[in-house]
Amino acid sequence: MWGSKKKQPDMTYSSHYEPGGSMPPPPLASVPAPSTFGKSDAASLNLRETVKARLLSDMMHSMAGEAAGIVMCADSFTVRVLSSVFKMSQLLEENITVVENITMKQPSGEYLQRQPLPDLPAAYFIQPTIESVNRLITDFKDKKKPMYKSCHLFFSSHVSDALFGKIKASNAINYVQSFKELNLEFVCTESNAFVLDSPQSLPTLFAPEDMPAASEAKLQEQHRLAAMLATLCISMGEIPLIRHSTRPVASAVAQLLQGKLTELAASGASFVTRTPEEKEKTTLLLLDRSYDAISPLVHEFTYQAMAHDLLSIHDDKYTYHFVANNNEKQSKTVLLNDTDPLWTRLRSMHIADLGTLLHTEFKQFLADNPEAAKLLSKDKSKNLKDMTAGLRGLPKFQETHARYSLHMAVTQELMTKYNKHCLEAIATLEQNMACREDSSGKAYGKQSLTDLRALLEREDIPFSPEDKMRLLMIYVATQDGIKQDERRQLLNLAGISPEDQVAILNLFYLNVTMLQGTKEKKEKKKVLRDFEEATYDVSRYVPPLKQLCGDLLDKGLELVEYPYTTEPKALVERARELAAEKAAKAKDKAAAVPVEVPATGKRLIIIMLGGLCYSELRALHEVRVMYPGREIIIGTTAMLTPQAYLLGLKAMKQLDGAGGAGGASVTKV
């Protein structure tokens, strides 16, 4: 079903005042307030622990004088920030009695009504947006019936003069007890992974700039993302060495980020708690989605990636159906994230191995807990001794039993979809095209068009429009050239609608043209295979990001292709000396020897603007295992499923009918 399993070589930021007084002026633009977060804390904690520690010290503990329970008012973004690091039980321990989403709306579009609690103080942890500030002002608009007794204001980033003036001119000013700019604008999705919650970044950053509005929107988005990334550096307590690809988006955001951090340092901001030597500084590498347009398209059969591709998962929530012990059909909504230790352990496993492992472990789990297992079974021969022994360990048993049952159900659903949609045939062709070689290692190029046509003509495969689009997009992106007539014929053969053709053609804006495609260097293709570990025929493709990260940690990346925003002189000079030494020893004296600079320090931050796909996340998990002495933090604007990727591409401007960009044109089918 999966093809043969191949083994590849191993790789190895408070001002206070009395109620009714004048509100203190906000801090200087973009300058974070002094934090009580320990200077060495950020260096010893992972990212999620760092964010939790900052929220405790800079927000929760600053309200220690409040005797009554506190109402936490957040918006849609900051609710995610909070829930990513705290359980409700942990918030209760910090005197937070309830969390309210003040921007949540009903299906009618009206804001959800909240219960007034005029005897309790409120903490507003919100973004400095017009909507969130208006909701704050509305809560204290009625002087006789304010929503809460008082309020502490905590903003996730800098409050503009306009918004600050709006708050100061409102009745809410009479209830404000404290004001802080926390500078915390990212959501932890894993212990060392984060998102900026900006799914609109893909079409906004890469849309053509033929209209002033599009150009202005792109510039605003770049500034916004740079400001959000600056809050990451503030949380880490360090100004890292910033490198970036030479693609326009990554380069622009990198320069803006460097500018913001330099401005903060010059203003006397106290966020820098780590000043290591040059060679020990954190390296932050900025990339954008044009670095690799193919990986988000390829079917991935490791657990997390496959689940997000084939199942309906929203905000990590998945509803699955099962038959209970009373034979009733039931459904349950669960979280597929690292709050589940079993999910964390299994998420990077290939689905073919996962089924066997789950069956074996579950069988052993039942054998190790016979009394509890018998108690839950339909066996009526239970005696008092059995029941007493079973009840003693029942809660823990039920929890673990439920986790195994969940993952076995999800795995079965994935396998059903795999077989129903003939994904083996589809994935095999995807792998051949993406790897540019077949499963035996034979070069694969000219045969791809013939095989693509043959696959699209098969009537036994229940193709979805999305699967056809993914195949065509991989084909276009991996060819040295594709004629317009050929493209038109393929679009007609696949029955791609004009609306969907837009997504295919807009690959142009991710550095793929309809006439040239992309061509990978031969030596890079070989290294990708060497970097790979055990895999199946339908899972041979290795996201280039994995190799790039490995190269950065080992030999380094070429300075010309991945320059610094501010060059570390000593490191670069040493790299040039090494390149000169290699050139002197080389047999071919005319051959250019690249200047390669490896990542410095223990910590490496990789950021993908425009979205990161789950196969890339999995690949970077594997890199972490290979380099246990390095801390690798992964960040992106949003996680990309194949569906989100296609929608993002469709949201870009449609190419003109004359074939403007790269000679592309929409074919009406």
Long-range contacts (C-beta under 8 A, 24 or more apart in sequence): 1-352, 1-424, 2-301, 2-350, 2-352, 2-424, 2-536, 2-537, 2-538, 2-539, 3-424, 3-428, 3-439, 3-536, 3-537, 3-538, 4-439, 4-536, 4-537, 5-534, 5-535, 5-536, 6-439, 6-534, 6-535, 6-536, 6-537, 6-540, 7-533, 7-534, 8-529, 8-530, 8-531, 8-532, 8-533, 8-534, 8-535, 9-530, 10-533, 11-530, 11-531, 11-533, 11-550, 11-626, 12-626, 13-58, 13-180, 13-181, 13-182, 13-183, 13-234, 13-271, 14-62, 14-178, 14-179, 14-180, 15-178, 15-179, 15-180, 16-177, 16-178, 17-176, 19-150, 19-174, 19-175, 19-176, 19-177, 20-174, 23-167, 23-168, 23-173, 23-176, 23-179, 24-179, 26-158, 26-159, 26-161, 26-164, 26-179, 26-181, 27-158, 27-181, 28-267, 29-158, 30-158, 30-227, 30-230, 30-260, 30-263, 30-264, 30-267, 31-158, 31-264, 31-267, 31-268, 31-269, 32-181, 32-182, 32-183, 32-231, 32-234, 32-264, 32-269, 32-270, 32-271, 33-58, 33-180, 33-181, 33-182, 34-270, 35-270, 35-271, 36-61, 36-62, 37-237, 37-273, 38-273, 39-237, 39-273, 39-274, 40-273, 41-237, 41-273, 42-235, 42-236, 42-237, 42-238, 42-273, 42-274, 43-237, 43-274, 46-191, 46-192, 46-631, 47-188, 47-191, 47-192, 47-193, 47-194, 47-235, 47-236, 47-633, 48-84, 48-85, 48-188, 48-190, 48-191, 48-192, 49-191, 50-235, 50-236, 51-81, 51-84, 51-85, 51-184, 51-188, 51-235, 52-85, 52-86, 54-182, 54-184, 54-235, 55-81, 55-82, 55-85, 55-86, 55-182, 55-184, 56-94, 58-154, 58-180, 58-182, 59-123, 59-125, 59-154, 59-180, 59-182, 60-94, 60-95, 60-96, 61-94, 62-152, 62-178, 62-180, 63-95, 63-121, 63-123, 63-152, 63-178, 66-95, 66-121, 68-119, 68-120, 68-121, 68-149, 69-95, 69-96, 69-97, 69-98, 69-120, 70-95, 70-96, 70-97, 70-120, 70-121, 70-122, 70-123, 71-96, 71-97, 71-98, 71-100, 71-117, 71-120, 71-121, 71-122, 71-123, 71-148, 72-96, 72-98, 72-99, 72-100, 72-122, 72-123, 72-125, 73-100, 73-102, 73-122, 73-123, 73-124, 73-125, 73-126, 73-136, 73-139, 73-151, 74-99, 74-100, 74-101, 74-102, 74-124, 74-125, 74-126, 75-101, 75-102, 75-103, 75-126, 75-127, 75-129, 75-131, 75-132, 75-135, 76-101, 76-103, 76-104, 77-127, 77-156, 77-187, 77-197, 78-125, 78-126, 78-127, 78-156, 80-187, 80-197, 80-315, 81-125, 81-156, 81-184, 81-186, 81-187, 81-188, 82-125, 84-187, 84-188, 84-189, 85-188, 96-123, 102-126, 102-132, 102-135, 102-136, 102-139, 103-131, 103-132, 103-135, 111-135, 114-147, 116-145, 116-146, 116-147, 116-148, 117-147, 117-148, 117-149, 118-145, 118-146, 118-147, 118-148, 118-149, 119-149, 120-148, 120-149, 121-148, 121-149, 121-150, 121-151, 121-152, 121-177, 122-147, 122-148, 122-149, 122-150, 122-151, 122-152, 123-151, 123-152, 123-154, 124-151, 124-152, 124-153, 124-154, 125-154, 125-156, 125-182, 126-154, 126-155, 126-156, 127-155, 127-156, 127-157, 127-185, 128-155, 128-156, 128-157, 128-158, 128-159, 128-160, 128-163, 130-163, 133-163, 133-166, 133-167, 136-167, 136-172, 137-166, 137-167, 137-170, 137-171, 137-172, 139-172, 140-170, 140-171, 140-172, 140-174, 140-175, 141-170, 141-171, 141-172, 143-171, 146-175, 148-175, 149-175, 150-175, 150-176, 150-177, 151-175, 151-176, 151-177, 152-176, 152-177, 152-178, 152-179, 153-178, 153-179, 153-180, 154-180, 154-182, 155-180, 155-181, 155-182, 156-182, 156-183, 156-184, 156-185, 156-231, 157-181, 157-182, 157-183, 157-184, 157-185, 157-227, 157-228, 157-231, 158-183, 158-227, 183-230, 183-231, 183-234, 183-235, 183-271, 184-231, 184-234, 184-235, 185-227, 185-228, 185-231, 186-228, 186-229, 186-231, 186-232, 186-635, 189-337, 189-639, 190-337, 190-338, 190-634, 191-338, 192-624, 192-631, 192-632, 192-633, 192-634, 193-617, 193-633, 193-634, 193-635, 194-232, 194-633, 194-634, 194-635, 194-636, 195-635, 195-636, 195-637, 195-638, 195-639, 196-225, 196-228, 196-229, 196-635, 196-636, 196-637, 196-638, 197-638, 198-224, 198-225, 198-228, 198-637, 198-638, 199-611, 199-637, 199-638, 199-644, 199-648, 201-225, 201-609, 201-610, 201-611, 201-637, 201-638, 202-289, 202-610, 202-611, 202-637, 202-638, 202-640, 202-645, 202-648, 202-649, 202-651, 203-648, 203-649, 203-651, 203-652, 205-249, 205-288, 205-289, 205-609, 205-610, 206-249, 206-288, 206-289, 206-290, 206-509, 206-510, 206-610, 206-652, 207-509, 207-651, 207-652, 207-653, 208-509, 208-652, 208-653, 208-661, 210-653, 214-653, 222-249, 222-252, 222-253, 222-256, 223-256, 225-253, 225-609, 225-637, 226-253, 226-256, 226-257, 226-259, 226-260, 227-260, 229-253, 229-257, 229-607, 229-635, 230-257, 230-260, 230-261, 230-264, 232-605, 232-635, 233-257, 233-261, 233-271, 233-284, 234-264, 234-271, 236-274, 236-282, 236-603, 237-271, 237-272, 237-273, 237-274, 238-272, 238-273, 238-274, 238-275, 238-276, 238-281, 238-282, 239-265, 239-272, 240-281, 240-282, 240-283, 240-284, 240-605, 241-278, 241-281, 241-282, 241-283, 241-284, 241-564, 241-566, 241-568, 241-600, 242-284, 242-286, 242-564, 242-565, 242-566, 243-283, 243-284, 243-285, 243-286, 243-557, 243-562, 243-563, 243-564, 243-565, 244-285, 244-286, 244-287, 244-562, 244-563, 244-565, 245-286, 245-287, 245-288, 245-291, 245-561, 245-562, 246-560, 246-561, 246-562, 246-563, 247-287, 247-288, 247-290, 247-291, 247-511, 249-288, 249-289, 249-290, 249-609, 249-610, 250-286, 250-287, 250-288, 250-291, 250-609, 253-286, 253-288, 253-609, 254-286, 254-565, 255-565, 257-286, 257-565, 258-565, 258-566, 262-566, 276-601, 278-568, 278-570, 278-571, 278-600, 279-570, 279-571, 279-600, 279-601, 280-600, 280-601, 280-602, 281-568, 281-600, 281-601, 282-600, 282-601, 282-602, 282-603, 282-604, 282-605, 283-552, 283-599, 283-600, 283-601, 283-603, 283-604, 283-605, 284-605, 284-607, 285-552, 285-557, 285-562, 285-599, 285-604, 285-605, 285-606, 285-607, 286-607, 286-609, 287-545, 287-548, 287-606, 287-607, 287-608, 287-609, 288-608, 288-609, 288-610, 289-510, 289-608, 289-609, 289-610, 289-611, 290-509, 290-510, 290-511, 290-610, 291-544, 291-545, 291-608, 292-543, 292-544, 292-545, 293-473, 293-477, 293-507, 293-510, 293-511, 293-512, 293-518, 294-434, 294-474, 294-477, 294-478, 294-518, 295-541, 295-543, 295-544, 295-545, 295-613, 295-615, 295-616, 296-611, 296-613, 296-640, 296-642, 296-645, 297-430, 297-470, 297-473, 297-474, 297-477, 297-642, 297-645, 298-427, 298-430, 298-431, 298-434, 298-470, 298-474, 298-541, 298-615, 299-423, 299-426, 299-427, 299-430, 299-470, 299-538, 300-539, 300-613, 300-614, 300-615, 300-618, 301-350, 301-351, 301-352, 301-418, 301-427, 301-536, 301-538, 301-539, 302-347, 302-348, 302-349, 302-350, 302-351, 302-539, 302-614, 302-615, 302-618, 303-346, 303-347, 303-348, 303-349, 303-350, 303-351, 303-354, 303-411, 303-414, 304-336, 304-343, 304-347, 304-348, 304-614, 304-617, 304-618, 305-613, 305-614, 305-615, 305-617, 305-618, 306-351, 306-414, 307-336, 307-410, 307-414, 308-614, 308-639, 308-641, 309-614, 309-641, 309-642, 309-643, 310-414, 310-417, 310-418, 311-410, 311-413, 311-414, 318-410, 320-406, 320-409, 320-410, 320-413, 321-409, 322-405, 322-409, 325-376, 325-378, 332-406, 334-406, 336-410, 340-403, 342-403, 342-404, 342-407, 343-407, 346-407, 347-618, 347-621, 348-618, 348-621, 348-622, 350-535, 350-536, 350-539, 351-411, 351-414, 351-415, 351-418, 352-536, 354-407, 354-411, 355-411, 355-415, 358-404, 358-407, 358-408, 358-411, 359-408, 361-404, 362-404, 362-408, 365-400, 365-401, 365-404, 369-393, 369-397, 372-397, 372-398, 373-397, 376-401, 420-462, 421-461, 421-462, 421-464, 421-467, 422-460, 422-461, 422-462, 423-538, 424-538, 425-455, 425-458, 425-461, 426-455, 426-461, 426-467, 426-471, 427-538, 427-539, 428-537, 428-538, 429-455, 429-471, 430-470, 430-471, 430-474, 430-541, 431-537, 431-538, 431-539, 431-540, 431-541, 433-474, 433-475, 433-478, 434-474, 434-478, 434-541, 435-525, 435-528, 435-529, 435-540, 435-541, 436-478, 436-520, 436-525, 437-525, 439-537, 439-540, 441-529, 448-475, 448-478, 448-479, 449-475, 449-486, 452-490, 453-490, 453-493, 456-490, 456-493, 456-494, 457-493, 463-494, 465-495, 465-496, 465-497, 465-500, 466-642, 466-643, 466-646, 468-494, 468-495, 468-496, 469-494, 469-496, 469-500, 469-503, 469-504, 469-646, 470-642, 470-646, 472-496, 472-504, 473-503, 473-504, 473-507, 476-504, 476-507, 476-512, 476-514, 476-517, 477-507, 477-512, 477-517, 477-518, 478-517, 478-518, 479-517, 480-516, 480-517, 480-519, 481-515, 481-516, 481-517, 482-514, 482-515, 482-517, 484-514, 484-659, 484-663, 484-665, 487-514, 487-667, 488-667, 491-667, 491-669, 492-667, 492-669, 495-669, 496-669, 497-669, 498-666, 498-667, 498-668, 498-669, 499-650, 500-646, 500-650, 501-666, 501-667, 501-669, 502-649, 502-650, 502-652, 502-654, 502-655, 502-666, 503-646, 503-647, 503-649, 503-650, 504-649, 505-654, 505-655, 505-661, 505-664, 505-665, 505-666, 506-649, 506-650, 506-652, 506-653, 506-654, 506-655, 507-649, 508-655, 508-661, 508-662, 508-664, 509-652, 509-661, 510-649, 513-661, 513-662, 513-663, 513-664, 514-659, 514-662, 514-663, 514-664, 515-662, 515-663, 516-662, 533-622, 542-619, 543-613, 543-615, 543-616, 543-619, 545-606, 545-608, 545-616, 545-619, 545-620, 546-616, 546-619, 546-620, 546-622, 546-623, 549-604, 549-606, 549-619, 549-620, 549-623, 549-632, 550-623, 550-626, 552-598, 552-599, 552-604, 553-598, 553-599, 553-604, 553-623, 553-627, 553-630, 554-598, 555-596, 555-598, 556-596, 556-597, 556-598, 556-599, 557-596, 557-597, 557-598, 558-594, 558-595, 558-596, 559-594, 559-595, 559-596, 559-597, 560-594, 560-595, 568-600, 571-597, 571-600, 572-597, 599-630, 602-629, 602-630, 602-631, 603-630, 603-631, 603-632, 603-633, 604-630, 604-631, 604-632, 604-633, 605-632, 605-633, 605-635, 606-632, 606-633, 606-634, 606-635, 607-634, 607-635, 607-636, 608-635, 608-636, 608-637, 609-636, 609-637, 610-637, 610-648, 611-636, 611-637, 611-638, 611-639, 611-640, 611-644, 611-645, 611-648, 612-636, 612-638, 612-639, 612-640, 613-639, 613-640, 613-641, 613-642, 613-645, 614-639, 614-640, 614-641
